[in-house]
Amino acid sequence: MLGPLGVASIAILLGLYFFCSFFFIPILIPLNIACGALYGPLTGSLVALSGILVSCLASTVSVRYVFRGLGKYAMEHPDLKDYLVQVTRHGALTVILVRLAFVVPYLLQNLVLAMTNLSLLRLITLTFLGAIPGVVSYSFLGAGLMSLENTQSFVLYLSVPLFTLVGITLFIPVLRKRLGVSSKEE
């Protein structure tokens, strides 16, 4: 179910993810929803996950190498500086927790995580792991919006994001407690 443009439409979407992330245009969540609407929940999830990885790469390159002043300016803000120190202390866990908070715009997540000292490969790997629930939720939401006439499909497609959100909301405090990270430290 690739639509009339086939693979070219995926390449265009990935280019859009890159462009928007590189230049800080905040439309990543609508793009994830559009992937579900265009390609269905499963293929849409794969395309959206690829887009999130491309956007993570674009934002990181943009913040670290092109728009360096943004990072320097942010480091002058004491709360953000403290947060970045905590990311250094609990790197992998913090990235996973940030990515699991999929109601926080991905672009904001990308910008903050790009200012850390995590390697690009590690950041992309952790983004892959942490972004899956959010990407799947948004793709199912997009597919649900396209199936309004079929009540059974509509309910299924909208229940996946709802259950994912509830599950993650319950999972994050358990993960924090298990790993000994307080919410103040994050």
Legacy VTK file of the C-alpha trace (Angstrom):
# vtk DataFile Version 3.0
C-alpha trace
ASCII
DATASET POLYDATA
POINTS 186 float
0.000 0.000 0.000
2.469 2.617 -1.186
0.048 4.889 -2.971
0.318 6.242 -6.484
3.918 7.460 -6.148
5.211 4.220 -4.632
8.709 4.303 -3.207
9.164 7.870 -4.461
6.549 9.045 -1.956
8.581 7.512 0.876
11.735 9.241 -0.349
9.858 12.539 -0.503
8.541 12.063 3.043
12.010 11.188 4.383
13.371 14.292 2.664
10.641 16.314 4.350
11.550 14.831 7.751
15.189 15.786 7.143
14.421 19.309 5.945
11.987 20.083 8.765
14.338 18.759 11.425
17.444 20.428 10.042
15.725 23.823 9.974
13.656 23.298 13.162
10.197 23.242 11.542
7.907 21.533 14.082
5.714 19.188 12.026
7.163 15.766 12.838
4.132 14.465 14.737
1.750 15.398 11.887
4.160 13.671 9.479
3.980 10.501 11.597
0.183 10.657 11.524
0.295 11.241 7.762
2.440 8.110 7.340
-0.301 6.033 8.963
-2.959 7.721 6.847
-1.015 7.215 3.614
0.450 3.731 4.096
-1.664 2.072 6.796
-0.640 1.324 10.358
2.195 -1.156 9.732
3.958 0.259 6.688
3.200 3.737 8.024
4.955 2.843 11.277
8.057 1.682 9.400
8.139 4.810 7.254
7.524 7.078 10.267
10.232 5.318 12.307
12.644 5.817 9.420
11.584 9.455 9.342
12.200 9.873 13.076
15.694 8.396 12.677
16.371 10.730 9.756
15.062 13.654 11.806
17.275 12.704 14.753
20.277 12.672 12.414
19.293 15.994 10.824
18.677 17.791 14.119
21.879 16.488 15.652
23.997 17.531 12.674
22.225 20.879 12.563
22.677 21.682 16.273
26.195 20.268 16.649
27.819 21.440 13.433
25.782 24.094 11.613
23.884 26.168 14.152
26.399 25.888 16.997
25.231 29.133 18.575
21.960 27.440 19.543
23.798 24.967 21.757
25.968 27.659 23.309
22.914 29.810 24.006
21.070 26.868 25.577
24.015 26.071 27.847
23.586 29.499 29.441
20.170 28.386 30.732
20.822 26.737 34.146
17.918 24.263 34.041
18.871 22.968 30.613
22.512 22.760 31.608
21.556 20.659 34.660
19.408 18.438 32.452
22.264 17.884 30.008
24.539 16.917 32.906
21.947 14.322 33.950
21.775 12.979 30.408
25.524 12.483 30.580
25.166 10.649 33.909
22.247 8.426 32.800
22.666 8.662 28.993
20.901 5.601 27.627
18.116 5.618 30.192
17.401 9.308 29.726
17.242 9.068 25.945
14.849 6.118 26.166
12.652 7.938 28.697
12.616 11.109 26.589
11.659 9.158 23.477
8.946 7.270 25.347
7.351 10.616 26.212
5.910 10.733 22.718
3.421 13.478 23.525
6.408 15.848 23.769
7.161 17.063 20.227
9.963 15.094 18.588
11.632 18.260 17.359
11.995 19.538 20.914
13.346 16.152 21.974
15.780 16.174 19.042
17.061 19.646 19.844
17.717 18.882 23.506
19.269 15.480 22.830
21.468 16.935 20.080
23.119 19.143 22.704
24.315 16.137 24.687
27.718 14.551 24.293
26.264 11.183 23.235
27.700 9.822 20.009
25.474 10.115 16.966
25.331 6.331 16.525
24.307 5.782 20.150
21.716 8.556 19.971
20.156 7.090 16.826
20.165 3.564 18.272
18.481 4.716 21.479
16.042 6.830 19.472
15.124 3.746 17.464
14.330 1.809 20.636
12.518 4.598 22.453
10.534 6.000 19.533
8.795 2.782 18.486
5.727 3.138 20.763
5.112 6.747 19.745
5.608 6.098 16.059
3.260 3.113 16.116
0.668 5.139 18.030
0.750 8.043 15.594
0.625 5.727 12.571
-2.373 3.887 13.989
-4.009 7.239 14.698
-3.452 8.286 11.071
-4.830 4.983 9.806
-7.817 5.407 12.123
-8.577 8.821 10.732
-8.685 7.288 7.264
-11.102 4.537 8.344
-13.864 6.651 9.869
-16.515 4.843 7.815
-15.536 1.414 9.195
-16.379 1.560 12.915
-14.556 -1.657 13.810
-11.285 -0.548 12.184
-11.670 2.956 13.556
-12.009 1.676 17.141
-9.038 -0.681 16.711
-6.829 2.012 15.212
-7.676 4.517 17.936
-7.414 2.029 20.812
-3.767 1.199 20.017
-2.553 4.777 20.694
-4.719 5.019 23.802
-3.451 1.749 25.306
0.127 2.612 24.357
-0.121 5.981 26.080
-1.600 4.434 29.230
0.981 1.635 29.206
3.911 4.012 28.853
2.501 6.328 31.499
2.495 3.379 33.902
5.847 2.008 32.680
8.004 5.127 33.042
7.729 5.444 36.866
8.404 1.712 37.250
11.484 1.986 35.035
12.726 5.026 36.948
12.294 3.288 40.291
13.889 0.065 39.093
16.937 1.890 37.789
17.157 4.265 40.741
16.585 7.497 38.836
14.380 10.084 40.493
12.287 12.489 38.422
14.315 15.361 39.940
17.488 13.919 38.408
15.987 14.023 34.952
LINES 1 187
186 0 1 2 3 4 5 6 7 8 9 10 11 12 13 14 15 16 17 18 19 20 21 22 23 24 25 26 27 28 29 30 31 32 33 34 35 36 37 38 39 40 41 42 43 44 45 46 47 48 49 50 51 52 53 54 55 56 57 58 59 60 61 62 63 64 65 66 67 68 69 70 71 72 73 74 75 76 77 78 79 80 81 82 83 84 85 86 87 88 89 90 91 92 93 94 95 96 97 98 99 100 101 102 103 104 105 106 107 108 109 110 111 112 113 114 115 116 117 118 119 120 121 122 123 124 125 126 127 128 129 130 131 132 133 134 135 136 137 138 139 140 141 142 143 144 145 146 147 148 149 150 151 152 153 154 155 156 157 158 159 160 161 162 163 164 165 166 167 168 169 170 171 172 173 174 175 176 177 178 179 180 181 182 183 184 185
